[in-house]
Every structure is written in structure tokens, then in C-alpha cells.
Amino acid sequence: MKKGEDRRRLASEHGYAEKLFLEKVWFPVFQHFNCLTPEYEVDDYIDGKRYLDFAYIRDTLRLAIEIDGYKQLRR
């Protein structure tokens, strides 16, 4: 179970698309958020640091998850 800072980031620092991913995709499949870290910092070889939307890190598996939302154009 996520606690402290990771739990707060899961709950508050993501936009609509990221929350929808957690609600409609991740949780129905895994039934927990263990090993899922939001806003995971990685080194960027070009210009420093980047933050992944989520990183799933377990033993020898490291999975980067980026969620691209979209803006609906109003007419």
C-alpha cells in the first residue's frame, strides 16, 4: 500500500487522463498500486531530469508509463 508522499502524489498531482488511467485501466487489472510510483524522476541524457507519469518497479522489471491527455477543441 502506498503511504506518505507517493500516496499524496497519486491522489493529487495528476490530470484527468492520468486519473482515468488509474481508475479504468490500472486498478481493474492489478487491484492495488503497489510498486507503482507517480512522478518518477529519471536522468535525461540531453538536458537533465525528467519525470515519468508513473514507474512500475518490481525486482528486475522497470516499466515507464506516460499518459498523454488531449485537449478537446471547442467550436
Phi and psi restraints in degrees (value plus and minus 20) as a CYANA .aco file:
   2 LYS   PHI     -96.7   -56.7
   2 LYS   PSI     121.1   161.1
   3 LYS   PHI    -154.2  -114.2
   3 LYS   PSI     146.6   186.6
   4 GLY   PHI      37.3    77.3
   4 GLY   PSI    -150.7  -110.7
   5 GLU   PHI     -83.2   -43.2
   5 GLU   PSI     -62.9   -22.9
   6 ASP   PHI     -80.7   -40.7
   6 ASP   PSI     -62.3   -22.3
   7 ARG   PHI     -84.6   -44.6
   7 ARG   PSI     -62.0   -22.0
   8 ARG   PHI     -82.9   -42.9
   8 ARG   PSI     -63.2   -23.2
   9 ARG   PHI     -85.7   -45.7
   9 ARG   PSI     -59.0   -19.0
  10 LEU   PHI     -80.0   -40.0
  10 LEU   PSI     -58.8   -18.8
  11 ALA   PHI    -101.5   -61.5
  11 ALA   PSI     -50.0   -10.0
  12 SER   PHI    -143.5  -103.5
  12 SER   PSI     -45.4    -5.4
  13 GLU   PHI    -119.0   -79.0
  13 GLU   PSI      -1.1    38.9
  14 HIS   PHI    -138.2   -98.2
  14 HIS   PSI     132.6   172.6
  15 GLY   PHI    -102.2   -62.2
  15 GLY   PSI    -193.3  -153.3
  16 TYR   PHI     -78.5   -38.5
  16 TYR   PSI     -65.6   -25.6
  17 ALA   PHI     -83.8   -43.8
  17 ALA   PSI     -60.8   -20.8
  18 GLU   PHI     -86.5   -46.5
  18 GLU   PSI     -62.5   -22.5
  19 LYS   PHI     -85.7   -45.7
  19 LYS   PSI     -58.7   -18.7
  20 LEU   PHI     -83.9   -43.9
  20 LEU   PSI     -60.2   -20.2
  21 PHE   PHI     -78.6   -38.6
  21 PHE   PSI     -67.1   -27.1
  22 LEU   PHI     -82.2   -42.2
  22 LEU   PSI     -63.3   -23.3
  23 GLU   PHI     -93.1   -53.1
  23 GLU   PSI     -63.3   -23.3
  24 LYS   PHI    -117.5   -77.5
  24 LYS   PSI     -40.5    -0.5
  25 VAL   PHI    -136.2   -96.2
  25 VAL   PSI     -82.3   -42.3
  26 TRP   PHI     -83.3   -43.3
  26 TRP   PSI     -77.0   -37.0
  27 PHE   PHI     -84.2   -44.2
  27 PHE   PSI     -60.8   -20.8
  28 PRO   PHI     -80.7   -40.7
  28 PRO   PSI     -50.7   -10.7
  29 VAL   PHI    -102.1   -62.1
  29 VAL   PSI     -68.7   -28.7
  30 PHE   PHI    -118.5   -78.5
  30 PHE   PSI     -42.5    -2.5
  31 GLN   PHI      43.5    83.5
  31 GLN   PSI      -3.3    36.7
  32 HIS   PHI    -186.0  -146.0
  32 HIS   PSI     150.6   190.6
  33 PHE   PHI    -134.6   -94.6
  33 PHE   PSI      -3.7    36.3
  34 ASN   PHI     -78.4   -38.4
  34 ASN   PSI     120.9   160.9
  35 CYS   PHI      49.2    89.2
  35 CYS   PSI     -16.8    23.2
  36 LEU   PHI    -121.8   -81.8
  36 LEU   PSI      99.5   139.5
  37 THR   PHI    -135.2   -95.2
  37 THR   PSI     102.6   142.6
  38 PRO   PHI    -100.8   -60.8
  38 PRO   PSI     132.7   172.7
  39 GLU   PHI      30.7    70.7
  39 GLU   PSI      32.5    72.5
  40 TYR   PHI     -99.8   -59.8
  40 TYR   PSI     104.6   144.6
  41 GLU   PHI    -101.8   -61.8
  41 GLU   PSI     111.9   151.9
  42 VAL   PHI    -150.7  -110.7
  42 VAL   PSI     134.8   174.8
  43 ASP   PHI    -100.2   -60.2
  43 ASP   PSI     115.2   155.2
  44 ASP   PHI    -127.7   -87.7
  44 ASP   PSI     102.6   142.6
  45 TYR   PHI     -87.4   -47.4
  45 TYR   PSI     -35.1     4.9
  46 ILE   PHI    -108.8   -68.8
  46 ILE   PSI     -72.9   -32.9
  47 ASP   PHI    -165.9  -125.9
  47 ASP   PSI      21.8    61.8
  48 GLY   PHI      88.9   128.9
  48 GLY   PSI    -143.1  -103.1
  49 LYS   PHI    -128.3   -88.3
  49 LYS   PSI     129.6   169.6
  50 ARG   PHI    -153.5  -113.5
  50 ARG   PSI     140.9   180.9
  51 TYR   PHI    -143.3  -103.3
  51 TYR   PSI     101.6   141.6
  52 LEU   PHI     -97.5   -57.5
  52 LEU   PSI     128.2   168.2
  53 ASP   PHI     -78.6   -38.6
  53 ASP   PSI     -68.0   -28.0
  54 PHE   PHI    -165.0  -125.0
  54 PHE   PSI     129.8   169.8
  55 ALA   PHI    -148.7  -108.7
  55 ALA   PSI     111.1   151.1
  56 TYR   PHI    -124.7   -84.7
  56 TYR   PSI      92.7   132.7
  57 ILE   PHI    -143.8  -103.8
  57 ILE   PSI      99.6   139.6
  58 ARG   PHI    -169.7  -129.7
  58 ARG   PSI      99.0   139.0
  59 ASP   PHI      28.5    68.5
  59 ASP   PSI    -132.9   -92.9
  60 THR   PHI    -116.5   -76.5
  60 THR   PSI     -16.7    23.3
  61 LEU   PHI    -120.8   -80.8
  61 LEU   PSI     108.6   148.6
  62 ARG   PHI    -150.3  -110.3
  62 ARG   PSI      97.4   137.4
  63 LEU   PHI    -140.7  -100.7
  63 LEU   PSI     103.1   143.1
  64 ALA   PHI    -112.5   -72.5
  64 ALA   PSI     112.2   152.2
  65 ILE   PHI    -144.5  -104.5
  65 ILE   PSI      99.9   139.9
  66 GLU   PHI    -138.4   -98.4
  66 GLU   PSI     110.0   150.0
  67 ILE   PHI    -130.0   -90.0
  67 ILE   PSI     101.7   141.7
  68 ASP   PHI    -124.5   -84.5
  68 ASP   PSI      91.0   131.0
  69 GLY   PHI     -98.6   -58.6
  69 GLY   PSI     159.8   199.8
  70 TYR   PHI    -159.3  -119.3
  70 TYR   PSI     136.1   176.1
  71 LYS   PHI    -125.9   -85.9
  71 LYS   PSI     107.0   147.0
  72 GLN   PHI    -101.9   -61.9
  72 GLN   PSI     108.6   148.6
  73 LEU   PHI     -97.3   -57.3
  73 LEU   PSI     113.7   153.7
  74 ARG   PHI    -113.4   -73.4
  74 ARG   PSI     119.7   159.7
